[in-house]
Amino acid sequence: MKRKEAKTIQTTAKDTGETATVPTTVDRDMYDEGNDWMESLAGTGWHEVPGWDLGFWPYIIFAAAKTEDAAGKLFGYTTYVEGDVTARWYRSREARNLAISKEAFWYWARGQPDGPEALEGMNSQEFQPIDGLCEPYIPNFGN
């Protein structure tokens, strides 16, 4: 599949605070629901994060990406939440993966479907890595 030419924007890397040039995310206004939004990611460099009991498709969807600018590598993730799309970028893959884990913990602790039952009822603002249950997420693409 031919890769789409991505538009770029300036943003701030969450882990370093530096300005970075990154591809834009897919605009939410073009799509009626999450399934359409996921289909629109094809060829953009963004990949929906399947499995791992993350999100609540088609209402809550996580996607991850990797790119480079003049200063080096960047690792991003975006969330689609009932039509609202928010992207975050990091210079460090580990910082991005931990951010994904923290957001997943937030949803799970609030009882979102498919999250680990052991986390339900925990304080969603107090992320805790729990061996074998809440490890930093590592996608199998964009390493």
N, C-alpha and C positions, 0 to 999 in steps of 0.2 A: 504494500500500500504506500502510495506516495505521501510524504509528510507535508502537511499544510504549512505555508509560510506564516509564522507567528508574528504578531505585532508585539512590540516590547514596551515596557513602562519602567519608570524608576520607582524603587521601593526601598525600604530599610530592612536589612537582614536583622532578624529578631535576636540572634545570639551575639552579634558583634556591633550592632548599631550603625554599620556603615551603609552607604548608599550602594545599591546594586541595580543592574539592568536585567530584567527578567521578562519572560513571555507573559502576555496577559492570559487570564483564564477565559474560559468560554462564557460569554455573556448570558446571564440568566433570562433576559427579556426575550430571547429568541425561542425559548422552549416552554412547553406547557407543563411538563412533569420531569421527574428525575430520570426516568428511563430514557427519555429523549435527550436529556443533558448528557447522560453517560455515553450514548451513541455519538454525540457530537465531539467527544474527546478523541475519537479515532484520528490518528495522524498528527495530533497537536503536541505530543510529548507528555501529556498528562495521561495517567492510567488510574482507573478506578481501583480501589483497594478491595479485592474480593475476599470472601471468607473471613477468618479471624473474628467473626461475630462483631464486626465493626459497622456501625451505622444501622439504619433501618430503611432499606431500599423500598420504595423509591423516594422516601421522604428525607432521609439523612444519608448522604453519600460522601465518602472520603476519596480523594484522588491524590496521587503523589507524582512528582516530576523531578528531573535533574537537568541542570543547564550550566553554562559557564558564561561569565562576562570577563572583562579585561583583568579583573582582580583575582579570578579563579572560579572554582566550582561553587555551585549553589544547589541546595536541596529544598524543594518546596512541597507543601501539601495544601490542599484546598478542601473546604467542606461546602457541600450543597445542602442546605437545610430548608426544605419546603420552598425552594425558589431563590433563597438568598445564597450568594456565593462569596466566600471569603478565602483569600489566599494568604499564606505565610511563607516566608523564605528564610533559610538559614545557610550559613557558610559551612556548617558541620553536619554531616549525615547523622551523627549521633544525636545532635541537638534536635534535628527534625524528627527523628524517630521517637525520641523521648516526648516531644510535644504531641505527636500523634497518640502516644500511650496515655499522656495526661488527659487529653480530650476524650479518649475512649473511656478512661476511668470515670470522668465526669458524667458521661451518659450512663454508664453501667451502674454507678452508685445511685443514680436517680431512677433506676429500674427500667431502663430502655430494654426492649425485647432483645433476646439472644445474648445478653451480657452474662458474665459469670454470676450465678446466684449468690456466691459468697460475698460479693461486693455490694449487693443491694442493701440500702439503708446506711451505708457508710457515708461519712461527710464527703460530699462530692468536691469540696474545695481543698481537701487534704490528700493529694495523691500519695499513694504508698506503693512502691514496687513490691509485689508479693511473689516469691519464687514459684515458678510454674504457672502463675495465674495472670500476673500483670507485668510482664517483661517488656522492655522497649520493643516496639514493633519494627521489624526489619523487612521491607518489601523485597520481593524477588526480582525486581527490575530497577533500573536507575541506580545501581550501586556505583 
